[in-house]
Amino acid sequence: MSAQPPSAIELEFARRYDQEHARVCLQPQPRGLAGRLTFWRDEQLVRNALKVAGEPGLILDVACGVGRFWPVLAEHANRVILAADPSQDMLNHAQTHHPQNLLKRVKTFQSSAFTIGLSANAVDCIFCMQLFQHIASPEHRLAMLGEFRRVSRDTVIVAARVDAHFKRRRTHADGVAPRQLASKAEVEAEFKQAGLRILSHQDFLPGCARMRVYVLRKAS
């Protein structure tokens, strides 16, 4: 595994979210009922997605941050977990946040999600629950999906933020338009264009989703 330099968009993502990740990960449990329910629902979605993906034995957590989902990924006793993040500081922080018996199961390395430092078909499954949600550009999403398809030999699990009702937000009074969510049709068309077919999807809140978890398989 050779370290690949993070892209500009990943550096911006790190600047925006590192402090929040650090704040959250220092809390043993989410605060408040809403936080605990959100945490529980996220883990439920991940477990369901792993089952659909066939409980992959070798998985790569891309843009892993502080390893929020490592305990869930490690529930499968025979699973080998690789974890990459563009921020070495975040990887270092993750080492202080988890027990040693879990850290022994995880091999971390610094890498861009757009140029992962692994060979083609290197892992059974790519797992990306954070970064992909924040990619607003279709071009960047396609580039990332193409790299996921290259490195995974079988499946890809991604969380996407989608506009379930195909609504477009208006520009603010200052002339700045807020970041628009892609429609489900747009994102799903990008999966197909990248050579990935949908095995399943789950909405965070059924019927009114903004966050949707997809399980994808490489198209033959």
C-alpha positions in Angstrom: 0.0 0.0 0.0 1.5 3.3 -1.1 0.3 6.6 0.3 -1.4 8.7 -2.2 -1.6 12.5 -1.7 -5.1 13.7 -0.8 -7.0 15.7 -3.4 -8.0 19.3 -2.9 -11.6 18.4 -2.3 -10.6 15.9 0.4 -8.3 18.5 2.1 -11.3 20.9 2.1 -13.5 18.1 3.6 -10.9 17.4 6.2 -10.7 21.1 7.2 -14.5 21.3 7.5 -15.1 18.1 9.4 -12.0 17.1 11.4 -13.0 19.3 14.4 -16.5 17.9 14.4 -15.3 14.3 14.1 -12.9 14.9 17.0 -15.7 16.4 19.1 -18.0 13.5 18.5 -15.5 10.7 19.0 -14.5 12.0 22.4 -18.0 11.3 23.6 -18.3 7.6 24.7 -22.0 7.7 23.7 -24.0 10.3 21.7 -25.7 12.9 23.8 -29.5 12.9 24.0 -32.2 10.6 22.8 -32.0 11.9 19.2 -28.3 11.3 19.1 -28.5 7.8 20.4 -31.3 6.9 18.0 -29.3 8.3 15.1 -26.2 6.3 16.1 -28.3 3.2 16.5 -30.0 3.7 13.1 -26.6 4.2 11.3 -25.3 1.0 12.8 -28.4 -0.9 11.8 -28.1 0.4 8.2 -24.4 -0.8 8.1 -25.2 -4.2 9.4 -28.0 -4.7 6.9 -25.8 -3.5 4.0 -23.0 -5.9 5.0 -25.5 -8.8 4.9 -26.7 -7.8 1.4 -23.0 -7.6 0.3 -22.5 -11.2 1.5 -20.6 -10.4 4.7 -17.4 -9.6 2.9 -14.2 -10.9 4.4 -11.8 -8.2 3.3 -13.2 -4.7 3.5 -11.7 -1.3 2.9 -13.2 1.6 4.9 -12.5 4.7 2.7 -12.3 8.2 4.3 -12.7 6.3 7.6 -12.2 9.4 9.8 -11.8 8.2 13.4 -13.3 4.8 12.6 -16.8 5.3 13.7 -18.0 2.1 12.1 -15.0 -0.1 13.0 -16.8 -1.8 15.9 -19.6 -2.8 13.6 -17.3 -3.9 10.8 -15.4 -6.0 13.3 -18.5 -7.9 14.5 -17.7 -10.5 11.8 -14.9 -12.4 13.6 -13.1 -13.4 10.4 -13.3 -10.0 8.7 -10.0 -8.2 7.8 -10.4 -4.4 7.9 -8.3 -2.0 5.9 -9.0 1.7 6.6 -7.8 4.7 4.6 -8.2 8.5 5.2 -6.7 11.5 3.5 -5.8 13.0 7.0 -2.9 11.3 8.8 -3.9 13.4 11.9 -7.3 11.7 11.8 -5.8 8.3 11.5 -3.5 9.0 14.5 -6.5 10.2 16.5 -8.4 7.0 15.7 -5.6 5.0 17.3 -6.4 6.7 20.6 -10.1 6.2 20.4 -10.5 2.4 20.1 -9.5 -0.5 22.3 -6.3 -2.4 21.3 -8.2 -5.6 20.6 -10.1 -3.7 17.9 -7.1 -1.8 16.5 -5.3 -5.1 16.0 -8.0 -5.9 13.4 -7.6 -2.7 11.5 -4.7 -1.8 9.1 -4.7 2.0 8.4 -3.0 4.0 5.7 -3.2 7.5 4.4 -4.7 7.7 0.9 -6.9 9.8 -1.3 -10.3 8.2 -2.1 -9.7 9.2 -5.8 -6.4 7.4 -6.1 -6.4 4.5 -3.5 -3.0 3.0 -2.9 -4.1 -0.5 -3.7 -4.0 -2.7 -6.8 -7.1 -3.6 -8.8 -9.5 -6.1 -7.2 -7.6 -5.8 -4.0 -10.6 -6.1 -1.6 -14.0 -7.8 -1.4 -15.8 -4.6 -0.6 -15.3 -0.8 -0.5 -17.1 0.9 2.4 -17.7 4.7 2.3 -20.2 6.1 4.8 -19.0 9.7 5.1 -17.0 11.3 2.3 -19.3 10.4 -0.7 -22.2 12.1 1.0 -20.4 15.5 0.8 -19.3 15.3 -2.9 -21.5 17.8 -4.7 -19.9 17.5 -8.2 -21.2 14.7 -10.5 -17.7 14.6 -12.0 -16.1 14.0 -8.7 -18.6 11.4 -7.7 -18.0 9.5 -10.9 -14.2 9.7 -10.4 -14.6 8.3 -6.9 -17.0 5.6 -8.0 -14.6 4.6 -10.8 -11.8 4.2 -8.3 -14.1 2.1 -6.0 -14.9 -0.2 -8.9 -11.2 -0.6 -9.7 -10.2 -1.6 -6.2 -13.2 -3.7 -5.2 -13.5 -7.2 -6.7 -17.2 -7.5 -5.8 -19.2 -4.9 -3.9 -19.3 -1.2 -2.8 -21.3 0.2 0.1 -21.8 4.0 0.0 -24.1 6.5 1.7 -25.4 9.3 -0.5 -27.4 12.4 0.3 -30.2 12.7 -2.1 -33.2 14.9 -2.7 -36.1 12.5 -2.4 -38.6 15.0 -3.8 -36.5 16.4 -6.7 -36.8 19.9 -5.2 -34.3 22.6 -5.9 -33.5 25.2 -3.3 -33.7 28.8 -4.2 -30.8 31.2 -4.2 -30.4 33.2 -1.0 -30.8 36.9 -0.9 -27.1 37.5 -1.0 -26.9 35.6 -4.3 -25.3 32.5 -3.0 -27.0 29.2 -3.7 -26.9 26.6 -1.0 -25.4 23.2 -2.0 -28.0 21.3 -3.8 -28.7 17.6 -3.3 -28.5 15.3 -6.3 -31.7 13.5 -7.1 -32.0 9.8 -6.6 -32.2 9.4 -10.4 -29.0 11.3 -10.9 -27.0 9.4 -8.4 -28.3 6.0 -9.5 -27.5 6.9 -13.1 -23.9 7.7 -12.0 -23.7 4.2 -10.4 -24.6 2.7 -13.7 -22.2 4.9 -15.7 -19.4 3.8 -13.3 -20.1 0.2 -14.0 -22.0 -0.6 -10.7 -25.4 -2.0 -10.4 -27.7 -1.6 -7.3 -28.3 -4.6 -5.1 -30.2 -2.8 -2.5 -30.9 0.6 -0.9 -32.0 1.7 2.6 -33.3 5.1 3.6 -32.3 6.6 7.0 -36.0 7.4 7.5 -38.2 5.4 5.1 -40.3 7.6 2.9 -38.5 10.9 3.6 -34.9 10.1 3.1 -32.1 12.5 2.7 -29.4 9.9 3.5 -29.6 6.6 1.6 -27.2 3.6 1.9 -26.6 1.7 -1.3 -25.1 -1.7 -1.8 -23.6 -1.9 -5.3 -22.0 -4.7 -7.3 -19.6 -4.5 -10.1 -21.4 -5.0 -13.4 -20.1 -7.8 -15.6 
